[in-house]
Amino acid sequence: MEREFVFTQVDFERIRSLIRDRVGISLSEKKRDLVYSRIARRLRVLQLKQFSEYLDFLLVNDHEIQDFINALTTNLTAFFRESHHFDHLATHMLKQVSSSKQTFRIWSSACSTGEEAYSIAMTAIETFGTWTPPVTILATDVDTNVLTQAKAGVYGSERVEKLSDERMRHFFFKGKGKRQGSVRIRPEVQALIQFKPFNLLADPWPIKGQLDAVFCRNVMIYFDKPTQYKILSRFHPLLRDRGLLYAGHSESFQHAADLFKSQGQTIFKPVSGLLKQGVHK
């Protein structure tokens, strides 16, 4: 097939290597067309003629690296996606807060455009029956573009069409005039969340324990097994002994059975007895 830009196998391998080294994403050969279409947008913006020229440009222009990462990051999310996790979280929050009397700390570690973090916040508000529940939420993502959207808290009406009328009335404002067809999260919900850029491959992690819950859903599938293990080994010391890790519907951590054990329905508990510091392997 004739392409707009020259794109060789060498170019593809360079891209695979760079995105793996930067953020841990492992691209299969099947992703070649996807890589072409996404990176081609950057070539048009920069008015470059071929991929090798763009990759050489990356070597001497650090500011382009973030746009490169943003282009190759997949962001598929929805409000209350995998709803059983939020039902479980509600019970977990009530139990932990009633027993410890401490603020319940949650990390949404790949929050994308914010739907997951806002779903967590709405769950907390509903669970405790107040706009100011004893909960703090940190929401991070490596893609700075989606973080900007998340902070704004503005969504097209189609993104919330599966939410109940009650939740729509309680947690959203409907756009009017020029903003008709969109909705905005109430500021009381936004106040519970701190959005920050973060790369799970960063070293060291600035995140401090102890956390009661970590959401890392549908992220590990983009990493190879050694990278998955490295990330899981960093989650482990951050979680309280009764803390929980919520994973994606297709993710299994049998290769990290020394770190986490299944609690059913893609919910994992840290294995106790491990030294709560550093990487374990």
Long-range contacts (C-beta under 8 A, 24 or more apart in sequence): 3-36, 4-40, 5-36, 5-40, 5-43, 5-48, 5-49, 5-50, 5-51, 6-49, 6-50, 6-51, 6-52, 7-36, 7-50, 7-51, 8-51, 8-52, 10-52, 11-50, 11-51, 11-52, 11-55, 14-55, 15-39, 15-51, 15-55, 15-72, 18-55, 18-58, 18-68, 19-68, 19-69, 19-72, 22-65, 22-69, 22-199, 22-201, 23-69, 23-73, 23-142, 23-199, 23-200, 23-201, 24-200, 24-201, 24-222, 24-223, 24-227, 24-231, 25-72, 25-73, 25-222, 25-223, 26-222, 26-223, 26-224, 26-227, 27-72, 35-72, 38-71, 38-72, 39-68, 39-71, 39-72, 41-71, 42-67, 42-68, 42-71, 66-144, 69-142, 69-143, 70-143, 70-144, 70-145, 70-146, 73-142, 73-143, 73-146, 74-222, 75-112, 75-113, 75-143, 75-146, 76-112, 76-218, 77-112, 77-113, 77-115, 77-116, 78-115, 78-159, 78-162, 79-115, 79-118, 79-119, 79-159, 79-160, 79-162, 79-163, 80-119, 80-162, 80-163, 81-115, 81-116, 81-119, 81-217, 82-217, 82-248, 82-249, 82-266, 84-265, 85-215, 85-217, 85-246, 85-265, 85-266, 85-267, 86-119, 86-120, 86-123, 88-246, 88-265, 88-267, 89-120, 89-123, 89-213, 89-246, 90-123, 90-126, 90-127, 92-212, 92-213, 92-244, 93-123, 93-124, 93-127, 93-128, 93-133, 93-135, 93-212, 94-127, 94-128, 96-212, 96-242, 97-128, 97-134, 102-134, 103-134, 103-135, 103-136, 104-133, 104-134, 104-135, 104-136, 104-212, 104-213, 105-135, 105-136, 105-138, 105-210, 105-211, 105-212, 105-213, 106-135, 106-136, 106-137, 106-138, 106-211, 106-212, 106-213, 106-214, 106-215, 107-137, 107-138, 107-139, 107-140, 107-207, 107-211, 107-213, 107-214, 107-215, 107-238, 108-137, 108-138, 108-139, 108-140, 108-215, 109-140, 109-198, 109-200, 109-214, 109-215, 109-216, 109-219, 110-140, 110-141, 110-142, 110-200, 110-215, 110-216, 110-217, 110-218, 110-219, 111-139, 111-140, 111-141, 111-146, 111-147, 111-150, 111-195, 112-141, 112-143, 112-146, 112-150, 113-146, 113-149, 113-150, 113-155, 114-139, 114-146, 114-149, 114-150, 114-151, 114-153, 114-185, 114-193, 114-195, 115-155, 115-159, 116-215, 116-217, 117-150, 117-193, 117-195, 118-153, 118-171, 118-185, 118-189, 118-190, 118-193, 120-215, 121-189, 121-190, 121-192, 121-193, 122-167, 122-171, 122-189, 124-192, 125-171, 125-188, 125-189, 125-192, 131-188, 132-188, 133-192, 135-192, 136-192, 136-194, 137-192, 137-193, 137-194, 138-193, 138-194, 138-196, 138-207, 139-193, 139-194, 139-195, 139-196, 140-195, 140-196, 140-197, 140-198, 141-197, 141-198, 142-197, 142-198, 142-199, 142-200, 144-197, 147-195, 147-196, 147-197, 150-195, 151-195, 153-184, 153-185, 153-189, 153-190, 154-179, 154-182, 154-183, 154-184, 154-185, 155-182, 155-183, 155-184, 155-185, 156-181, 156-182, 156-183, 157-181, 157-182, 157-183, 159-183, 200-231, 201-227, 201-231, 205-234, 205-238, 207-238, 208-238, 209-237, 209-238, 209-239, 209-240, 209-276, 210-238, 210-239, 210-240, 210-243, 211-238, 211-239, 211-240, 211-243, 212-239, 212-240, 212-242, 212-243, 212-244, 213-243, 213-244, 213-245, 213-246, 214-238, 214-239, 214-243, 214-244, 214-245, 214-246, 215-246, 216-245, 216-246, 216-247, 217-246, 217-247, 217-248, 217-249, 217-251, 217-266, 218-248, 218-249, 218-250, 218-251, 219-248, 220-247, 220-248, 220-251, 220-253, 221-248, 221-250, 221-251, 225-255, 228-253, 228-255, 228-256, 229-255, 229-256, 229-259, 229-281, 230-279, 232-256, 232-259, 232-260, 233-259, 233-279, 233-280, 233-281, 234-279, 235-259, 235-270, 236-260, 236-270, 236-271, 236-274, 236-276, 236-280, 237-274, 237-275, 237-276, 237-277, 237-278, 239-270, 241-270, 241-272, 242-269, 243-269, 243-270, 244-268, 244-269, 245-269, 245-270
